[in-house]
């Protein structure tokens, strides 16, 4: 079951601390904390999509083999203003001023 973030609502209407509560996707949003009976409101946030935004996936996407397979050319800096080709078939073997 998914984890949802809720924020406690204090008696004066101010915002309290945030808590994570597990409940089914088909259930309506909770309005009362199941343990304390205090009013709560659901907090919406961006979902985490596994596989994007982690270092391992970034290295895989920008690997020389993947870049070449998709038809791109990759140059890597090799000194001040000098770049050498690491992947790809098009373009010169190096770039320099």
C-alpha positions in Angstrom: 0.0 0.0 0.0 1.2 3.6 -0.7 2.5 6.0 1.9 0.7 9.4 2.0 1.9 12.5 3.8 -0.6 14.3 6.1 -0.3 17.4 8.1 -1.8 17.8 11.6 -4.2 20.7 12.0 -3.9 22.3 15.4 -7.1 23.4 17.3 -6.4 27.0 16.4 -6.3 26.1 12.7 -2.5 26.4 12.4 -0.4 23.8 10.7 1.2 21.1 12.8 3.8 18.5 12.1 3.7 16.2 9.0 3.2 12.5 9.4 3.2 9.6 6.9 0.2 7.3 6.9 -0.2 4.1 4.9 -3.6 3.4 3.4 -5.1 2.1 0.2 -5.2 4.1 -3.0 -9.0 3.5 -3.4 -9.7 4.8 0.1 -10.7 8.5 0.4 -8.2 10.9 2.0 -8.3 10.8 5.8 -9.5 13.7 7.8 -8.8 12.4 11.3 -5.5 10.8 12.5 -6.2 7.1 13.1 -4.3 7.0 16.4 -4.7 10.4 18.0 -8.1 11.5 16.6 -6.6 14.9 15.7 -7.7 16.7 12.5 -5.3 16.1 9.5 -5.2 17.2 5.9 -3.4 15.5 3.0 -0.3 17.1 1.6 0.4 16.7 -2.1 3.9 16.3 -3.3 5.7 15.2 -6.5 5.9 11.5 -6.8 9.3 9.7 -6.8 9.8 7.8 -10.0 12.5 5.1 -9.5 15.2 5.0 -12.0 15.3 8.7 -12.9 17.5 11.0 -11.0 19.9 8.5 -9.5 23.6 8.4 -10.3 23.6 4.9 -11.7 20.9 5.6 -14.2 22.7 8.9 -15.2 25.9 7.0 -15.9 24.1 4.4 -18.0 22.3 7.1 -20.1 25.5 9.1 -20.8 27.8 6.1 -21.3 29.9 6.2 -24.5 28.2 3.0 -25.8 24.7 4.4 -25.3 25.6 7.8 -26.9 27.1 6.1 -29.9 24.2 3.7 -30.3 21.8 6.6 -30.5 23.9 8.3 -33.2 25.5 11.1 -31.2 29.1 12.2 -30.9 30.7 12.8 -27.5 33.8 14.9 -27.0 35.7 15.0 -23.7 37.9 17.9 -22.5 41.6 17.0 -22.8 43.4 20.2 -21.6 42.6 23.8 -21.9 40.4 24.3 -24.9 41.2 20.9 -26.4 38.6 18.1 -26.7 39.0 14.6 -28.0 36.2 12.4 -29.5 35.2 9.5 -27.2 32.1 8.2 -28.9 30.4 8.5 -32.3 31.3 8.3 -35.9 30.7 11.8 -37.2 33.0 14.8 -36.7 36.7 15.3 -36.4 38.8 13.2 -34.0 39.6 16.3 -31.9 38.5 19.9 -31.4 40.8 22.8 -30.5 40.9 26.6 -31.0 
